[in-house]
Amino acid sequence: MSKQKIQAVGGCCTPISEAALDPAGAVEGAAVFKALSDPIRLRLMSIIASAEGETCVCDLTGQFDVSGPTISHHLRVLREAGLVDCERRGTWVYYWPVRERLQWISALLAAPTSALA
């Protein structure tokens, strides 16, 4: 997913508790939730999102009982969903969360204010 696309959806959306998604929004949301529906990807996302700054792939691979290529596959899925971004520096790749995308998910799932009262 391109950064331009992420920025277009990253800033605002109406919570699904307040209005139904249009077809494009449903496709967009489904892609994000599908990427997060795998336990390894969800855990990778939580490690990357909770880290301060960037996370080196070298710090991720040792935390899982799967091969390096499997971790790379899962990271690619997260990248394609616009949840993380990365940069190669020499041998290693560094990952960080796309905060706008996390805010988009949060806004999409936000409870109506009347439900909080």
Rosetta blueprint (number, residue, H / E / L):
1 M L
2 S L
3 K H
4 Q H
5 K H
6 I H
7 Q H
8 A H
9 V H
10 G H
11 G L
12 C L
13 C L
14 T L
15 P L
16 I L
17 S L
18 E L
19 A L
20 A L
21 L L
22 D L
23 P H
24 A H
25 G H
26 A H
27 V H
28 E H
29 G H
30 A H
31 A H
32 V H
33 F H
34 K H
35 A H
36 L H
37 S L
38 D L
39 P H
40 I H
41 R H
42 L H
43 R H
44 L H
45 M H
46 S H
47 I H
48 I H
49 A H
50 S H
51 A L
52 E L
53 G L
54 E L
55 T E
56 C E
57 V H
58 C H
59 D H
60 L H
61 T H
62 G L
63 Q L
64 F L
65 D L
66 V L
67 S L
68 G H
69 P H
70 T H
71 I H
72 S H
73 H H
74 H H
75 L H
76 R H
77 V H
78 L H
79 R H
80 E H
81 A L
82 G L
83 L L
84 V E
85 D E
86 C E
87 E E
88 R E
89 R E
90 G L
91 T L
92 W E
93 V E
94 Y E
95 Y E
96 W E
97 P E
98 V L
99 R H
100 E H
101 R H
102 L H
103 Q H
104 W H
105 I H
106 S H
107 A H
108 L H
109 L H
110 A L
111 A L
112 P L
113 T H
114 S H
115 A H
116 L H
117 A L
